[in-house]
Amino acid sequence: MGDKRLFGNFAPQTKDDWLAKAKTDLKDKPLSSLESNWAGLKIEPYYANEDFLGEPSPIAPHHWINYVKVKVTSEAEANKTAKKALNMGATGIIFDLSFTVNYRSLLAGIEPTHCAISFTGKADTAAYLHYIHANKIQNIHGFVDKQEIYAHDTPSHFYPTVIKANAKEELSALTDILLSLYKILLPVPPDSIERTVSHIAYELNMGTNYFLGIAKLRALRMLLHNFYRGYGLSLAPEKFHLIVVSTSWKKDNYQPHENMLKATTAAMAGIIGGCDALIIDPGYDDEQEVLVARNISSILEFEAYLGKVADPSAGSYFIEQLTKDIKDKVWQEFNRNLVT
């Protein structure tokens, strides 16, 4: 009886077999001509099981927050816009504040326990949490976009501190996050470190390199795990709250839907890499672009079922090895910066 396994009649192939065949097909062309360079990392043309020497990043099936930004010019108008977005598929709102708001008016008819409420701009963390406690609202989710430690007790899924990169380069951004985190934690008393870091979120921009985006997000979880081990904390990599941002992208050669194309691949990279929250900036300031940006996340979750799979990139030798290479390179750069 023949082998009933899928492809069972084919002999297993090793990387050496592939290399031999590639050299024959290339004739006089060197194999190195198939290599490329991403952010200072050598990318080989083929990866196999024997290449991978690291450990996979554990990412469980999860549901990410689909954020929509709302610029607050008046509380009533912002409230109306936010409720429309929530009714149309958003699961989180980021209020961009330019003045001190009345939270009762801003959030009228919005239940913070049923969606994530976050703030950027002139946000007053203490005032918002006072509103939450005064109204006996529990189990809130969200963040305040400030890169400073908020010393008071906060609900378990609310992050008053967001660490983000100033550097634009792909891997320098990861190093920047670790260095910013190190500087922020310097004045924190040792007995308060664990409580403090449980309320820190991390923001990372997704560029146009799809596979690098997946790997750098997975690597960030491992880097944070290593970082906190230095404080004697054993924090599981999957517990860190990672916010992924796809900024507006305009390219004449891809008009009129260039931002939709870029945002879709960026969102997929962020989701497959294990993000907890997703922010997609519209390409233009009009209703259609806002609709497209908001719906990308919904389509990837409810039609592509990306939230149903545990770590979709696990088992990809290329992604696993790229994750390890990024982690090793960034960790070395971080330690070199500490010494200098």
N, C-alpha and C positions, 0 to 999 in steps of 0.2 A: 504494500500500500504506500502510495506517495506521501510526502510530507504535506499535511493539511494546513500548516501555518502560512500566513500571507508571505509571499516571496520565499517560502521555505525551500524551493528547488534551486535558489540562487545561493552560491557560496558567499560567505561574508567577506567584505572588502575592508582592507586596512588603509590607513593613510599612506603607507608606503606604496600600496597598489595604485592609489590615486596619483601620487607624485610621479611614479614611473610612467603612467599613461599620459599625464600632463606634459612631461618632458618630451615624450615622443610626438605629441600633437603640436607642441610649440616649435619643434625642429630646432632652428638655430637661435630662437629667442629665449633669453634667460627666464627662469621661473620668477625671479624677483620683479620682472616687469608687470606681474599681476598684483603685486602688493600695492597698498595705498597707505596714506597717512591721515589719521583723524586726530586733531588736537594733540599732536606729538606722539600718538600711539601708532605702532606699526600694525596694520590690518592685513592679515594673510588672506590668500584667495580661498582657502579651504580649512575647515576645522573638524576635528574628529574627537571621539571620546577620550583618546589617549592624550589629547592636548590639555584637557581641563584638570587643573590641580587644586582648584579652590572649593568653596562650599556654596551650595545654592542659597539664595536669599529667600527665606520663608515668607510668602505672601498668601494670606487666606482669601477666599472669596469675600468681596466687600462691596458696599454701596458708597460711592463717593458723593460729595455735596456738589450740586450743580449751581454755582453762584452766578448771580446777575448783579451788575453794578447799577446803582441808582444815585444820580447826583441830586443833592438836596438843595433846592432853591426856595422851596416852601414845604412845610411839613405835610400839608394837605395833598399837594401834588405828588410829593415823594411817596406818601402812603398809598395813593391811588395807583401809581406806577408799580410799586412793589407788589401790591395785591394782584394786579394783572399778571405780572411775571410769575408769581407763585401759582396762580390758577392755570397758567399755560405751560407748566413743566419745571420751572425753577424750584430748587429745594433749599436755596439760601439766597439772602440778599446782603449786598455790601453797600451800606449807606455812606456816600462821600459827603462829609459835613464841612461846611465853610463857616458855620456859626453855631452857637450853643442852642440845642434843640430841646423841645419839650417831648420827652419820650412817650408820654401818654398819647399825645397827638400823632406823633410819628408812627407809632405802632398800633394805632386803633384798629381793631378787627384782625390783627395779626397775632398768632399764637407762637411765641418764641420756643415753646416746647415741641412744636410740630415742624419747625424749619430752623435753619441756621441764620442767626442775625449777627452781622459783623459790621465793623466801622473802619473808615479811613478818613484822613483829613483831621479836622479839629474835634477829635473824639475825646470825651471825658469818661474814662473807664470807671472811676469811682461813682459818678452820677448815674451811669447806666446800671451798674450793679446795685446801687441803692434803689433804683426803680424796680429791679428784679426782685430784690429781697422784700421791699415794701409791699409788693403785690403777690408775695409768696409763690413766685414762679420758680419751678424746679426743673432740673435736667435740661438746661439750655446748652446750645451749641453755637460756636462762632469764634471770632477773634477780633482784636483791636490791632490795627496795623501800626504798631509802635515797636521800635527796637530798643526797648528799655524794660527793666524788671519792674513788675508791679508786685509790691511786697505783701499785699493783703490776701486773705483767703478768697479763692474763686471757685465756682462750680467745676466739676471734674472735666467737662468737655468744652470749657471756655478758655481761650488762649489770649491773655492780654499782652503777650510778647510774640512778635513774629521776627525771626531771624532770616534775613535775605542777603543776597550778594550784591555788592557794588560793581564787581568785575563783570564784564560782558562775555569774556571768553568762556567756552564750555566748561573746562576743568578748573580754571581759575575761580569760577563761581563757587565750586564746592570748597576749595581751599578758603575762600573768603568767608563762607558760612562758618567754618570751623574756627577761624581766627576771630570773627565777630563774637561768636559764642564764648570763646575763651576770655575775651576782654570783658564781656558783660558779666560773666560769672566770677571774675576776680574779687569784687567786694562782697560777694554773698558768703555769709558764715557757713562753715562746713556742715553744721547740723540743719541748715535750711536748703542745701543743694537739691536733695531729692524732691522736696515739695515744690521748689522753684521750677525745676526742669520739667515737671509734669504739666506745667502750664505754658510751655513754649512750643510754638509751631514753627515750621520751616518752609520758606517759599523759594521755588526754583522756576526759572523761565525755561520753556521748551522752545528750542530753535527749529531748524528745518531738517536736521539730521535725525531721521526716525529711530534707527537702531541705537545711536549714541544717546538719544533722549531716554530710551528705555533703560539702558545700562547705567547711565549716570544717576538716575533716580533710585535704582536698586542699590547702587554703590553708596549713595548718601545714607541709606538706612544702616549699612554696615559700618560706615565711617562714624556715624553718631554713636553706634553701639561701642566701637573701640574708644571713642572720645570719652564717654562716660565711665568706661572701665577705669580710666585714670583717676576718677573720683571715688572708686570703690563701688560703683553702681553697676548692677547687671540688668540692664534694661533690654527687653526683647526688641529686636529691630522692627518688628511689625507694629509696635506700640507708638512710634513717633508719628506725629500729625504732619503730613506733608501736603503743602498747597502747591499746585501746578498752575502756571499762568501761560497762556498763549497770547502774546501781545499782537496788536494789529499789524498786518503784513501787507504791504502794497508793492506790487511788481507789475510794470507796464506790460510785460510779455505774457502775463497770465490773466489779464483783465477779461471779464468783469468779476470773476469769482475767485480771485487769487487768495483772499483771506479765508474763504470757506475751505479751499483745498489745504492750505497750510494749517489751519486750525483743526481740521479733521485728523491729519496725521499727528499733529502735536498732542491732541487730546487722546488719541489712541496710544501714543507713546507714554503719556502720563498715566493713563489707566492701566495699561499692561505693566508699567513699571511700579504700580501700586500706590498711586496718589490717593489721598483722603478727601481732597477738595479740588475742584477744577474751576478756573476762571478763564473764560474765552472772551477776549475783547472783540467787539464788532469791527469790521473793516472800515465802515463809514457810519456816520451819525444819522442813520435813518431807520425807520421801523422794520424794513425788510431785513437789513443787516443784523439788527438786534434779534429778530426772530430766528434767523439762521444760526447765529452764535449760540443762542439758548437751546436750540433743538439738536445741535450736534451731540451733546451729552446724552440727551434722552434717546436718540437713535442708537447710540453705541451701547446703552444699557438695556433698552427694552426690545430692540430689534436685532442687534448683534450679540446680545447676551454676555457682554464682557464681564458683567458683575457676577456671573454664575460660575466662572472658572477660577480655580486656585492657581495663581501665578502662571498665566498663559505662556510666558517665555521660558519657563523651567524646562530643561532638557535640550534647549538650543545651545549646542556647544559654543557657538559664536557669541551669543549673548552672555552666557555664563563666564566665558573667558574674558570678554570685554569688560564685564562688571568687575572681575578681579583685577584686571590691568588698571582700570580707572581708580579703584580703591587703593591699590598699592602706590600708584603715582601721586595721587592727591595726599595720601598719608605721609609720604616722604616729603612732599613740598610743604605741608603743614608743619612738620617737625623742623624742617630747615628754616622756616620763617620764625619759629619760636627761638631758635638758637641765635639768629641774627637780630 
